[in-house]
């Protein structure tokens, strides 16, 4: 059994809501990760104002005794139980315990399973939580990758670059962040490092495995247009170096000199290229390198 507690989620508090209001307790119970139930619950909570809720998620719960213990705990803490249990016996056990201890239990998946069974001509559901175990590992890998990538955006936490799968390097507005996010959603831990004139690059960039690093470039004129649009959107001074075409040429020349000095970094031109296209190109090179390294290891072994 895994237990995850979330900090109290705060709705939009009105002036009349006392700051010492005690949070309502909400238990999420699942025979898998609990992610589906938690996402649905948070979506429902978004419809309410002026509330405090403390969410505790209990995942991988399949044992009847554990279900009964959770119901007793919910009764003690006056908690609502929201659950996703695919096994009908487990759902029945939870309902029985809830009725016995006067605990409200909300089933998020049982009704859907029953409706699908009827719609599919009486086809019986498998009722096996492990049916999605193979997907759960992939799910967790992607969640870890997204969390890592968010923490390592725009040069943050550079001391952990060695833990990344892929490192993107480029001047501002070369799609580093959207490309990082897209790759992270595919399960890759991505860090990105901005190239800024006059600011030294982190030493870790040159000590990690250089096959991880990908250089991003763009043509000056499209970059100029992108930056001018950003300046207008942010209300910045239009005459800043950030939007100067001359300064952009200087930045790109600095970047190109760095890329020439590090020939193992593949250079990806993102000009007029969709994020998906750039990601496909990065992953193609990345996987080719991994396969080549695997063959080398096999030969040496």
N, C-alpha and C positions, 0 to 999 in steps of 0.2 A: 504494500500500500504506500502511495506517495501522497504527501500532504503539502500543498502550496498555499500560503496565505498572501493575500494582496493587501496593500495599504488601503485604508478607507477611501472609497471613491466618493468624491464630493460633487454633488449636483450644483446647479446654480443657486447659491444661497441668497435668500431675500434678507432684508434688514430685520425682519421679524423673527428669523430663525435663530434661536439661541446658539451661541458658539459651543456650549457645553452639551449639546445634544448627543446622546449615546447612539452609536451606529447600529443599524439593524444588522443582524447576523444572517448570512446566506451561505448555505453549504451546497457546493456542486459535487455530485457523486457520479462517477463514471467507471465502467469496466474497461475503458481504454484511456486515452490521455486526458480527457475532459475538455479538450480545446473547443470542440463543437458546442458543448453546453455553455462554456464560458463566453464564447463569442456571441451566441444567441442571447444570453442573459445580459451582456453589456449592451447589445443592440436594443433590447427591451428597456433597460434602465435609462437609455438616452431619451425616452419619451417622458421622463419625470423630472421635476424640479424640486429643490429644497429637500435633499435627502443625504443621508450618510449611510453607506453600506460597507460592511466588512465581509469580503468574499474569501472563503476557504475552499480550495479545490482538493478533493480526494480522488485520486486516479487509480486505475487498475484494481477496483474493488469487485471481487466476484464471490467472496465467501459470505454465506448467510449470516454468520455470527458477527462479522465486521459490519455488515449492513445494519443489523439490529443495534450494535454498539453506537454507530453513527446516529441512528434515530434517537437513542437515549440521550446522546450528547446534544443533539439538536433540541430536544425537549428541555434540557437543562439550560441551554443558552437562548431559548426562544427563537430558533433559527428556522427559516424556510429552506426546504431541500428541493433543489432542481437537479434532475438526474437524466442520464442517458445510459440505460442498461438494455442490451440487446437480448439477453437471456430472459425468457418469460418467467422462469422460476425466480430469478433474482428480482425482477420487477414486482412479482407477487409478494415476495418476502418483505420488500421495502414498504409496499402498501400496507401489508398486515401490521408491521411494526409501527408505521405512521399512524394508523387508525388506533392502535393500542395505546400509544403515547400522546395522541392528539397533536401530531406534527403534520403540517401540510406538506405534501410531496407533489411536485410538478413533473410530469413525464414528458420529455421533449421528443422522444423518438418512438415510443410504443405505438402511439396513434398513427404515425407515419408508416411504420412497418405494417400495421394492420391494414391500413388503406392500400398500400402497395400490394399486399398479399391478395386482397380482394380484387384489385384492378388487374392483377396478373393471373386471373382465373383460378384463384385458390392455391397458388403456389406457396409452399410453406417456407418461411424464412429459416436460415441456418441457425440463427441465435448463438453464433460463436464470436465472442469479442476478438479472438485471435485471428479472425478472418482478415483484419486490417493491420496485423502486426507488421507485415512487410512494408506497409505504407507508413507506419508509425516511425520507424527508424529514419526513413527519408524525410518525414515531416520534421522530426527533431533536428536533423542535419540542416535543413533549410532555416529553421528558426534560429539555430546557433549562428548560421552564416549571416543572416540578416542582422542579428544583434551585434555581431563582431563588426560588420561593415558600417553600421551606424556609428559605432564608437570610434571607428578609424577613418572617418570622413575628413577630407580637407587637411590631412597631415596630423590629425590628433593621435595621441598615444603611439608615436612613431617607435618607441622603444620595443613595441611588440610586433614589429613588421615581420619578424621571423615566423610568427604564428599564422600569417596570411597564406592563402593559396595563390593569390594574384595581387600584384601591386601596379596601379596605374599612375603614370606621371605625365603632367602636362600643364600648360599655362591655364589661366582662368577661362572658363566657358568652352572647354574642349570636351564637354559631356562626361567629365570624370565621375560626378555623383550619380547621374541617371544610369550610366553604364555600370557603375559599382552596384547599384541597387538591383539592376536587372540580373547581373551575374549572381548576386547573393540569393535572389529568389530561386535560382537554379541550384543552390546549395554550395556555392563557392564563397569562401571568406576573402573579402576584397578590402584592401586599403588603398587610398589614393593620396598622392603627394602633389601639392601645387608648386609650380615653378614661378617664383617671383623675383624680379630683378633686385639685387642687393640683399637678399635673404638666403643664408646658407641652407643647404639641404641637410637633413639628418644623416649622421654617419652610418646609421643602420641600413640606409638605402644601398650602401656599397659593400656591406659585409654579409648581407643575406644572400641566398641562392639567386643569382642574377637571371636565371631562367624564369623566375616569377614575374619579372618586371616588364611592363609594356608601356611604350611611349605613345602619347596621343598628340597629334598635330592637326592643324587646320589652316586653310588659306587665309591671308590677312584680310581681304575685303569682306568675306562672310563673317569673320570674327568681329570685324569692326561694326558691322550691322547688328550682330547679336548683342554686343556690349552697349551700343547706343540705345537699343530697345530696353535693355536692363537699366540703364541710367535713367531713362524716362519713367520706367515703372517704379523705381525706387526714389525718384525725386532728387537724384544726385546732381552735382554741378556738371553741366555738359562739357565744360572745358577741362575736365580732369584728365590726368594721364591715362586712366583706365579706358577712356573712349578715344584716345588720340591714335590715329592711324600710324603716325611716326613711332609712337611708343610701342604699339602693337608689333611693328616690324622689328623693333629692338628686342622685345620679349621673345618673338619667334626665332630670331637669330640666336639668342642666348640658349633657347631650348634645343635648336638644331645642333649647336656646338656641343651641348651636353650629350645629345643622342649619338653624334659622330664619335664622341670619346668613349661611348659604351655600346659598341656594335652588337652586343648580344641582346640588346633591347629591341624587339620588333617595333617598328614605327607604324602606327595605325592612323591613317588620314581620315578624320571624321567629317570632313567637308561634304555636305549634301548626302551624308550617309546616316540612315536611321540607327537608333540605338541597337535594335535587334541585329542589324547587319554588322555593326562594329563588334557586338558581343559574339556573334557567330565566328567572326574572323579571329578574335582573341582566343576563343575556345578551341578553334581548329588548330592553331599554332600550339596552344598549351597542351592539348591532348597528343599532338604529334611528338612533342618533346617528352611527354610522360612515357609514351610507347617506346620511343628511342632509348630512353633511360632504362626502361624495363628490359629491352633486348640486350643492352650493354651489360646489365647486371646478370642476365642469364648466361651470356657468353663468358663473363669473368668467373661466374660461379662454377 
